[in-house]
């Protein structure tokens, strides 16, 4: 079993949430010394000039991050006008955050039913959302909220100007009323 490959995969999956040393030990069923040794080996392999990521220890968690010396290229990616259009899935995540903030990435995933880590990272990079503290949930995941730039981008003075959100419940009630009225009409036509 390639434990370095497993560690790399775990760091990729946890994304910007990162993983604590204790959680890593539990998941990989290894002791702290072995976890530290694996992290150091992987960290050293990422330090090569031909690698674009590194392992960072931020906020009590290990995570994959980009290298500072490549920052100008990442900035070009974020500033690229072609990359500034928001896809439907990105707009969906942004709407979920706007209407439910502060919210964790896991909660976003639960609402959408699919992973949103990449989209959340892109929205943070674009400055439309930001970290808003830590949740009290196990693992203390980051919580996200919209930014002033979000309001500016959508021409809003405050979040109070967001269109009113009405869940599907009203649609269901309308459908029920429509069904009931059709059913009553049929009863009347049948002389009931």
C-alpha positions in Angstrom: 0.0 0.0 0.0 1.4 3.4 -1.0 0.8 5.5 2.0 2.3 8.6 0.4 -0.2 8.3 -2.4 -3.0 7.9 0.1 -1.8 10.9 2.0 -1.7 13.0 -1.2 -5.2 11.9 -2.1 -6.5 12.8 1.3 -5.0 16.2 1.2 -6.5 16.8 -2.2 -10.0 15.6 -1.1 -10.1 17.8 2.0 -9.2 20.8 -0.1 -9.0 24.2 1.6 -10.5 22.7 4.8 -7.3 20.8 5.5 -6.9 18.0 7.9 -5.5 17.8 11.5 -2.8 15.5 12.4 -5.1 13.5 14.7 -7.7 13.1 12.0 -5.1 12.0 9.5 -3.9 9.4 12.0 -7.4 8.1 12.5 -8.2 7.9 8.8 -4.9 6.2 7.8 -4.7 4.0 11.0 -1.2 5.2 11.7 0.5 6.8 14.7 1.5 10.4 15.0 5.2 9.8 14.3 4.4 7.9 11.1 2.0 10.6 10.0 4.7 13.3 10.6 7.2 11.2 8.7 4.8 10.8 5.7 3.9 14.5 5.7 7.6 15.5 5.7 8.4 13.1 2.8 5.5 14.4 0.7 6.4 18.0 1.7 10.0 17.5 0.6 8.9 16.0 -2.8 6.8 19.1 -3.4 9.7 21.4 -2.8 11.2 20.5 -6.1 11.3 23.4 -8.6 9.1 21.5 -11.1 6.2 21.2 -8.6 3.4 23.8 -8.3 2.0 22.9 -4.9 3.3 22.5 -1.4 2.0 21.3 1.9 1.2 24.1 4.4 0.2 24.0 8.0 -2.4 26.6 8.5 -5.0 27.0 11.2 -4.1 23.7 12.9 -4.6 21.8 9.6 -2.4 20.5 6.8 -3.5 21.4 3.3 -2.2 21.6 -0.2 -1.5 25.2 -1.3 0.1 26.8 -4.3 3.6 28.1 -4.3 4.1 31.8 -3.6 6.7 32.2 -6.3 4.0 31.3 -9.0 1.5 33.9 -7.7 1.7 36.1 -10.7 0.4 33.3 -12.9 -2.5 32.5 -10.6 -3.4 36.2 -10.5 -3.6 36.2 -14.3 -6.0 33.3 -14.1 -8.2 35.1 -11.7 -8.0 38.4 -13.6 -8.6 36.8 -17.0 -11.9 38.2 -18.4 -12.8 34.9 -20.0 -12.4 33.2 -16.6 -14.6 35.9 -14.9 -17.9 34.5 -16.3 -19.9 32.6 -13.7 -21.1 29.2 -14.7 -24.6 28.0 -13.6 -23.1 25.8 -10.9 -21.0 28.7 -9.7 -24.0 30.9 -9.5 -25.9 28.1 -7.7 -23.1 27.9 -5.0 -23.0 31.7 -4.7 -26.8 31.9 -4.2 -26.7 29.1 -1.6 -24.0 31.1 0.3 -25.8 34.4 -0.1 -29.1 33.1 1.3 -27.7 30.8 4.0 -24.6 32.7 5.2 -22.5 31.9 7.1 -22.3 28.4 5.8 -19.7 25.6 5.6 -18.6 23.9 2.4 -20.1 20.7 3.7 -23.5 22.3 4.2 -23.3 23.7 0.6 -22.5 20.2 -0.6 -25.5 18.8 1.3 -27.8 21.3 -0.3 -26.4 20.8 -3.8 -25.9 17.0 -3.5 -22.4 17.4 -5.2 -18.9 18.5 -4.2 -18.4 22.3 -4.2 -14.8 22.6 -3.0 -13.4 23.8 -6.3 -16.2 26.3 -6.8 -15.8 27.7 -3.3 -12.1 28.1 -3.9 -12.7 30.0 -7.1 -15.3 32.3 -5.5 -12.8 33.1 -2.7 -10.1 33.8 -5.4 -12.5 36.1 -7.2 -13.3 37.9 -4.0 -17.0 37.2 -4.1 -17.0 35.2 -0.8 -14.6 35.0 2.1 -14.0 32.9 5.2 -16.2 34.0 8.1 -14.8 32.1 11.0 -14.9 28.5 12.1 -18.0 26.4 12.6 -18.7 24.6 15.9 -19.2 21.4 13.9 -16.7 18.5 14.4 -13.4 19.4 12.6 -14.2 23.1 12.9 -14.7 23.7 9.2 -14.5 27.2 7.7 -17.7 29.1 7.2 -18.2 31.4 4.2 -20.1 34.6 3.5 -20.4 37.0 0.7 -18.2 40.1 0.4 -18.7 43.7 -0.4 -17.4 42.9 -3.9 -20.3 40.4 -4.3 -22.7 43.3 -3.5 -20.9 45.6 -6.0 -20.8 42.9 -8.7 -24.6 42.4 -8.5 -25.5 46.1 -7.9 -26.8 45.6 -4.4 -26.5 48.0 -1.5 -27.0 45.3 1.1 -28.1 41.7 1.4 -31.6 42.9 2.1 -31.9 43.8 -1.6 -31.6 40.1 -2.6 -34.7 38.9 -4.3 -37.0 37.1 -1.8 -36.4 33.4 -1.8 -39.5 31.2 -1.6 -38.9 27.5 -1.3 -40.7 24.9 -3.5 -43.4 24.6 -0.8 -45.6 27.3 -2.5 -45.3 25.5 -5.8 -46.4 22.3 -4.1 -49.4 24.1 -2.5 -50.4 25.5 -5.9 -50.1 22.1 -7.4 -52.3 20.7 -4.6 -54.9 23.4 -5.0 -54.9 22.8 -8.8 -55.4 19.1 -8.3 -58.1 19.7 -5.7 -60.0 22.1 -7.9 -59.8 19.7 -10.9 -60.9 16.9 -8.7 -63.9 18.9 -7.4 -64.9 19.9 -11.0 -64.9 16.3 -12.0 -67.0 15.4 -9.0 -69.5 18.1 -9.9 -69.7 16.9 -13.6 -70.4 13.4 -12.3 -73.2 14.7 -10.1 -71.4 13.9 -6.9 
